[in-house]
């Protein structure tokens, strides 16, 4: 097929027009203040990229750059820090003389390192289970935090099962970012922790003189971050509700498949460079929010994610494959065959504001650069027109 020939393959896509009318209670207050109290905390940049706005035929495009969050290359520290704080406080209240505990978790990379970092900072131990497909550099980074690492030659779901089993031993505490029946409190705290990211976006858009977003694109694994995003935007009592788009790898589209089926289902996952999104089962506490509050879901290829990561890098935003999935998903939804119908379903016009959540930097999940041109030269966006936006009190 010629390089720029249109694909005839149907886009993996789901839409629910009624989502913007659904509402839910807000996340409890206090989370953002907790994060602001942590040593070295600073909001991550919101970067405007006019080149992408032109490509996507919208008014403005902003990328929330989570390549450096609390010293780690992904957003996951927000959820892990708040959940570990809440869980250890509860443990101490119940057993004031309790000694050191081992924090146990399964991970595709970023969450496990965040849990291990919190354990090290708080003088606790960590035991992290890692499934197949996680880059060796990510595994090494987890071990560098002092964690015991168990590599599981199986799927993420199996790693979660083994972590939960290991957490049945004494002096252990499971800190998992997905929920199931009977295990919901700590995953709920993790979701609350992610709300700081959304609150920062509100402040940064206001500082940029921007209208509220018309579309927010969210990379999705088990759906915990998407649950936080849905809760943030569907609990607001004023202003138009944005369209919310979930983006998954085609090899692990459990949320898209669940939405299509009308109930939470598990899927058999395949190989993907979007390792942090390679999850086969939606979180049980996230699913009700995703089912009601997502406007649309799309699945993207590894090639689309790699191209997006390269283009973001050329525009000054370091993004790993999972973070770049947000741009790949926006491109899939807003361009190509059937785009006008999809844009109408999302309520987007030429003046709309699009926010892409780039959830990890390149250090979180190293990936090969794309080689998409006949001569072997990496194809990327040509210009470097990026403008970082921070809250008014944090401008440099």
Secondary structure per residue as TSV (DSSP state, phi and psi in degrees):
chain	resnum	aa	ss	phi	psi
A	1	X	-	360.0	132.5
A	2	X	-	-54.4	154.5
A	3	X	T	-53.5	-44.9
A	4	X	T	-102.9	16.3
A	5	X	-	-68.8	139.4
A	6	X	-	-67.9	144.6
A	7	X	-	-79.3	142.2
A	8	X	-	-97.2	-0.5
A	9	X	S	-74.7	138.0
A	10	X	-	-67.7	138.4
A	11	X	-	-73.3	128.0
A	12	X	-	-68.2	107.0
A	13	X	E	-147.1	141.6
A	14	X	E	-139.5	142.1
A	15	X	E	-137.6	146.6
A	16	X	-	-135.1	95.5
A	17	X	G	-60.8	-24.8
A	18	X	G	-81.5	-3.0
A	19	X	G	-61.1	-35.8
A	20	X	G	-70.7	-12.7
A	21	X	G	-93.9	-5.4
A	22	X	-	-81.7	141.8
A	23	X	-	-129.6	160.9
A	24	X	-	-152.2	163.9
A	25	X	-	-67.6	153.7
A	26	X	-	-76.6	165.0
A	27	X	-	-71.3	142.5
A	28	X	-	-56.6	150.6
A	29	X	T	-73.0	162.5
A	30	X	T	106.6	-16.0
A	31	X	H	-68.6	-47.0
A	32	X	H	-63.6	-38.3
A	33	X	H	-64.4	-38.7
A	34	X	H	-59.6	-49.1
A	35	X	H	-62.2	-39.5
A	36	X	H	-62.9	-22.8
A	37	X	T	-82.8	-10.4
A	38	X	S	-75.6	141.9
A	39	X	T	-58.4	132.4
A	40	X	T	79.0	5.1
A	41	X	-	-71.5	136.8
A	42	X	-	-151.0	143.9
A	43	X	-	-59.9	144.9
A	44	X	-	-80.1	155.2
A	45	X	-	-68.5	150.8
A	46	X	E	-113.7	112.0
A	47	X	E	-105.3	126.6
A	48	X	E	-87.6	135.1
A	49	X	E	-127.7	89.8
A	50	X	H	-58.6	-31.6
A	51	X	H	-58.4	-42.0
A	52	X	H	-71.2	-33.3
A	53	X	H	-61.2	-41.0
A	54	X	H	-64.8	-44.3
A	55	X	H	-62.2	-41.6
A	56	X	H	-88.6	-1.3
A	57	X	T	57.4	49.1
A	58	X	S	-129.7	174.4
A	59	X	S	-71.6	-51.1
A	60	X	E	-145.9	146.8
A	61	X	E	-126.2	129.8
A	62	X	E	-121.5	143.4
A	63	X	E	-117.8	122.6
A	64	X	E	-81.6	111.4
A	65	X	E	-94.9	101.4
A	66	X	-	-98.4	30.6
A	67	X	S	-76.0	-11.3
A	68	X	S	-148.3	96.6
A	69	X	B	-124.2	113.4
A	70	X	T	53.2	39.2
A	71	X	T	81.2	3.8
A	72	X	B	-118.8	156.4
A	73	X	S	-88.1	33.9
A	74	X	B	-165.0	165.6
A	75	X	T	-72.4	-13.5
A	76	X	T	-59.2	-24.2
A	77	X	H	-61.0	-26.2
A	78	X	H	-62.1	-47.7
A	79	X	H	-73.4	-42.4
A	80	X	H	-65.4	-41.6
A	81	X	H	-64.4	-46.4
A	82	X	H	-66.6	-42.8
A	83	X	H	-67.6	-43.1
A	84	X	H	-64.6	-42.1
A	85	X	H	-56.9	-49.5
A	86	X	H	-66.5	-42.6
A	87	X	H	-68.0	-42.7
A	88	X	H	-69.3	-36.3
A	89	X	H	-63.0	-42.1
A	90	X	H	-65.4	-40.9
A	91	X	H	-63.0	-42.9
A	92	X	H	-66.0	-38.2
A	93	X	H	-64.0	-35.6
A	94	X	H	-81.1	-31.2
A	95	X	-	-142.8	82.7
A	96	X	T	-57.6	-26.2
A	97	X	T	-94.1	7.0
A	98	X	-	-59.4	140.2
A	99	X	-	-91.3	-154.4
A	100	X	-	-64.6	143.5
A	101	X	-	-121.8	153.0
A	102	X	E	-99.7	119.1
A	103	X	E	-82.1	124.5
A	104	X	E	-114.5	138.6
A	105	X	E	-159.2	155.4
A	106	X	E	-103.1	152.2
A	107	X	E	-156.1	150.8
A	108	X	S	-92.2	5.7
A	109	X	S	142.3	-66.9
A	110	X	H	-74.3	-44.4
A	111	X	H	-63.5	-43.4
A	112	X	H	-62.2	-40.3
A	113	X	H	-66.4	-37.9
A	114	X	H	-64.0	-42.3
A	115	X	H	-63.8	-43.6
A	116	X	H	-62.6	-39.6
A	117	X	H	-63.2	-45.0
A	118	X	H	-63.2	-40.1
A	119	X	H	-60.3	-45.5
A	120	X	H	-63.4	-43.8
A	121	X	H	-66.5	-30.5
A	122	X	T	-99.4	8.0
A	123	X	T	72.8	26.4
A	124	X	-	-107.5	175.5
A	125	X	E	-103.0	164.3
A	126	X	E	-140.9	141.9
A	127	X	E	-131.4	114.4
A	128	X	E	-116.1	130.5
A	129	X	E	-101.1	128.9
A	130	X	E	-122.3	124.2
A	131	X	E	-79.2	175.3
A	132	X	T	-63.6	156.0
A	133	X	T	92.9	-8.9
A	134	X	-	-81.4	135.0
A	135	X	-	-60.1	138.0
A	136	X	H	-54.2	-33.7
A	137	X	H	-65.0	-35.4
A	138	X	H	-68.4	-38.4
A	139	X	H	-64.3	-43.6
A	140	X	H	-61.6	-38.5
A	141	X	H	-64.6	-38.0
A	142	X	H	-64.4	-46.3
A	143	X	H	-62.6	-32.0
A	144	X	H	-66.1	-17.4
A	145	X	T	-83.7	3.0
A	146	X	T	90.5	9.3
A	147	X	-	-82.8	149.0
A	148	X	E	-77.8	130.8
A	149	X	E	-117.1	126.4
A	150	X	E	-111.6	118.4
A	151	X	E	-90.6	125.8
A	152	X	E	-104.3	117.7
A	153	X	S	-79.4	51.3
A	154	X	S	-154.3	-166.5
A	155	X	-	-76.5	170.2
A	156	X	H	-60.0	-43.0
A	157	X	H	-58.8	-38.2
A	158	X	H	-69.4	-37.6
A	159	X	H	-62.7	-39.5
A	160	X	H	-62.4	-42.8
A	161	X	H	-61.2	-44.2
A	162	X	H	-67.9	-36.9
A	163	X	H	-64.3	-44.2
A	164	X	H	-62.2	-37.4
A	165	X	H	-66.3	-43.4
A	166	X	H	-64.6	-31.6
A	167	X	T	-74.2	-1.3
A	168	X	T	-78.9	-11.2
A	169	X	S	-74.9	166.7
A	170	X	T	-68.8	153.5
A	171	X	T	55.8	39.7
A	172	X	E	-127.6	157.5
A	173	X	E	-144.2	118.4
A	174	X	E	-78.4	123.5
A	175	X	-	-120.3	79.7
A	176	X	-	-106.7	141.5
A	177	X	S	-95.8	23.2
A	178	X	S	-136.1	151.7
A	179	X	-	-116.6	157.1
A	180	X	B	-149.0	171.4
A	181	X	T	-55.6	123.8
A	182	X	T	93.8	-11.6
A	183	X	B	-133.9	91.0
A	184	X	-	-135.6	-24.6
A	185	X	H	-65.1	-52.6
A	186	X	H	-66.8	-43.7
A	187	X	H	-56.9	-34.4
A	188	X	H	-64.4	-39.2
A	189	X	H	-65.6	-36.6
A	190	X	H	-62.0	-44.1
A	191	X	H	-59.3	-44.1
A	192	X	H	-57.6	-40.7
A	193	X	H	-60.2	-34.9
A	194	X	H	-68.5	-16.3
A	195	X	H	-63.0	-24.1
A	196	X	H	-58.8	-37.5
A	197	X	H	-58.5	-44.0
A	198	X	H	-69.3	-39.7
A	199	X	H	-63.1	-38.4
A	200	X	H	-63.2	-40.6
A	201	X	H	-59.9	-43.4
A	202	X	H	-56.1	-48.2
A	203	X	H	-65.6	-39.5
A	204	X	H	-72.8	-37.5
A	205	X	H	-63.7	-40.7
A	206	X	H	-63.4	-41.0
A	207	X	H	-64.6	-28.9
A	208	X	T	-84.7	-0.6
A	209	X	T	68.9	27.6
A	210	X	-	-95.6	151.3
A	211	X	-	-68.4	166.4
A	212	X	-	-63.3	154.6
A	213	X	-	-66.0	143.9
A	214	X	S	-93.2	-22.4
A	215	X	E	-146.9	134.5
A	216	X	E	-121.8	123.3
A	217	X	E	-104.3	128.0
A	218	X	E	-125.6	121.3
A	219	X	E	-65.2	141.6
A	220	X	-	-131.3	131.2
A	221	X	S	-108.2	-89.2
A	222	X	S	-88.7	-14.3
A	223	X	S	104.8	9.2
A	224	X	H	-68.4	-44.8
A	225	X	H	-63.9	-42.2
A	226	X	H	-61.1	-35.9
A	227	X	H	-61.8	-42.7
A	228	X	H	-63.0	-41.4
A	229	X	H	-66.2	-45.8
A	230	X	H	-59.3	-46.6
A	231	X	H	-60.3	-42.8
A	232	X	H	-61.6	-49.4
A	233	X	H	-84.6	-24.5
A	234	X	H	-90.9	-2.5
A	235	X	S	-102.5	-1.1
A	236	X	-	-81.2	139.1
A	237	X	-	-97.5	-4.8
A	238	X	S	-133.5	154.8
A	239	X	S	81.1	160.4
A	240	X	-	-69.4	143.0
A	241	X	-	-79.4	133.5
A	242	X	-	-77.6	159.9
A	243	X	E	-76.4	140.8
A	244	X	E	-118.9	124.7
A	245	X	E	-118.4	121.9
A	246	X	E	-91.9	143.9
A	247	X	E	-129.2	126.6
A	248	X	E	-130.2	161.8
A	249	X	E	-70.9	146.5
A	250	X	G	-59.5	-28.7
A	251	X	G	-77.1	-7.4
A	252	X	G	-153.4	56.2
A	253	X	-	-95.2	63.0
A	254	X	H	-70.7	-33.8
A	255	X	H	-72.4	-44.8
A	256	X	H	-58.2	-44.4
A	257	X	H	-66.4	-38.4
A	258	X	H	-65.4	-43.1
A	259	X	H	-61.8	-40.6
A	260	X	H	-64.6	-38.1
A	261	X	H	-81.3	-19.1
A	262	X	T	81.9	9.5
A	263	X	S	-155.5	155.8
A	264	X	-	-66.8	127.4
A	265	X	-	-131.9	159.8
A	266	X	B	-100.2	146.6
A	267	X	-	-123.4	154.2
A	268	X	-	-80.5	121.6
A	269	X	-	-88.8	155.3
A	270	X	-	-114.7	-163.7
A	271	X	-	-84.6	140.6
A	272	X	-	-155.6	146.3
A	273	X	S	-71.0	-17.7
A	274	X	-	-82.8	65.0
A	275	X	G	-59.3	-37.6
A	276	X	G	-69.8	-11.3
A	277	X	G	-108.2	7.1
A	278	X	-	-85.4	72.2
A	279	X	-	-125.3	141.1
A	280	X	S	-102.1	-7.8
A	281	X	B	-140.0	127.9
A	282	X	-	-66.4	147.7
A	283	X	-	-61.2	137.5
A	284	X	H	-64.5	-33.2
A	285	X	H	-82.1	-23.0
A	286	X	H	-77.4	-35.5
A	287	X	H	-53.7	-46.7
A	288	X	H	-59.6	-34.0
A	289	X	H	-72.4	-41.4
A	290	X	H	-67.2	-41.8
A	291	X	H	-60.8	-40.4
A	292	X	H	-92.5	-32.1
A	293	X	H	-104.3	-11.6
A	294	X	-	-84.6	132.0
A	295	X	S	-76.6	-34.3
A	296	X	E	-158.8	159.5
A	297	X	E	-138.3	143.6
A	298	X	E	-142.2	149.8
A	299	X	E	-115.5	140.0
A	300	X	E	-124.1	160.5
A	301	X	-	-86.3	162.8
A	302	X	H	-61.4	-37.5
A	303	X	H	-62.9	-40.6
A	304	X	H	-64.7	-39.7
A	305	X	H	-68.1	-41.4
A	306	X	H	-64.1	-42.9
A	307	X	H	-60.5	-42.9
A	308	X	H	-64.1	-41.2
A	309	X	H	-62.5	-41.8
A	310	X	H	-64.3	-42.7
A	311	X	H	-66.4	-40.4
A	312	X	H	-63.9	-40.9
A	313	X	H	-60.2	-41.3
A	314	X	H	-65.9	-23.8
A	315	X	T	-96.3	7.7
A	316	X	T	93.8	10.0
A	317	X	-	-115.5	109.1
A	318	X	-	-75.1	118.4
A	319	X	-	-138.0	132.6
A	320	X	-	-79.0	177.0
A	321	X	H	-58.0	-37.5
A	322	X	H	-69.0	-44.5
A	323	X	H	-63.7	-40.0
A	324	X	H	-71.6	-14.2
A	325	X	H	-57.4	-31.1
A	326	X	H	-61.1	-43.5
A	327	X	H	-68.5	-42.3
A	328	X	H	-59.0	-40.2
A	329	X	H	-68.8	-40.7
A	330	X	H	-62.8	-41.4
A	331	X	H	-62.0	-44.9
A	332	X	H	-61.9	-38.8
A	333	X	H	-76.9	-37.0
A	334	X	H	-102.4	-3.4
A	335	X	S	-132.4	168.7
A	336	X	S	84.8	-173.9
A	337	X	T	-60.6	132.8
A	338	X	T	81.6	5.4
A	339	X	H	-63.2	-38.6
A	340	X	H	-62.0	-41.0
A	341	X	H	-64.3	-42.0
A	342	X	H	-68.1	-39.8
A	343	X	H	-62.9	-40.1
A	344	X	H	-63.7	-42.6
A	345	X	H	-62.0	-32.3
A	346	X	H	-87.7	-6.0
A	347	X	T	71.8	31.0
A	348	X	-	-100.3	143.8
A	349	X	-	-133.2	-175.7
A	350	X	T	-67.2	-15.1
A	351	X	T	-103.3	3.6
A	352	X	-	-66.7	152.0
A	353	X	E	-103.5	130.2
A	354	X	E	-115.7	132.4
A	355	X	E	-116.0	126.0
A	356	X	E	-109.2	128.6
A	357	X	E	-92.8	104.4
A	358	X	E	-90.7	98.4
A	359	X	-	-81.9	-8.8
A	360	X	B	-151.3	155.8
A	361	X	-	-93.6	178.7
A	362	X	T	-66.1	-28.5
A	363	X	T	-70.0	-21.5
A	364	X	T	-71.9	-34.5
A	365	X	S	-153.3	80.9
A	366	X	-	-55.0	141.9
A	367	X	-	-142.3	153.4
A	368	X	-	-70.0	143.2
A	369	X	-	-73.2	150.5
A	370	X	-	-70.6	148.2
A	371	X	-	-130.1	79.1
A	372	X	-	-100.6	-7.8
A	373	X	S	-99.4	156.1
A	374	X	T	-58.7	-34.2
A	375	X	T	-85.9	0.3
A	376	X	S	89.9	4.5
A	377	X	-	-84.5	134.1
A	378	X	-	-62.6	131.0
A	379	X	-	-89.7	118.6
A	380	X	-	-138.6	169.1
A	381	X	-	-62.8	145.7
A	382	X	S	-83.8	-28.7
A	383	X	-	-103.7	176.6
A	384	X	-	-132.6	52.8
A	385	X	-	-95.9	73.0
A	386	X	E	-115.6	142.1
A	387	X	E	-129.2	104.4
A	388	X	E	-69.2	136.4
A	389	X	E	-118.2	130.7
A	390	X	-	-127.3	162.1
A	391	X	-	-57.0	154.5
A	392	X	G	-54.5	-37.0
A	393	X	G	-78.4	1.2
A	394	X	G	-127.4	19.8
A	395	X	-	-73.5	145.5
A	396	X	-	-106.0	360.0
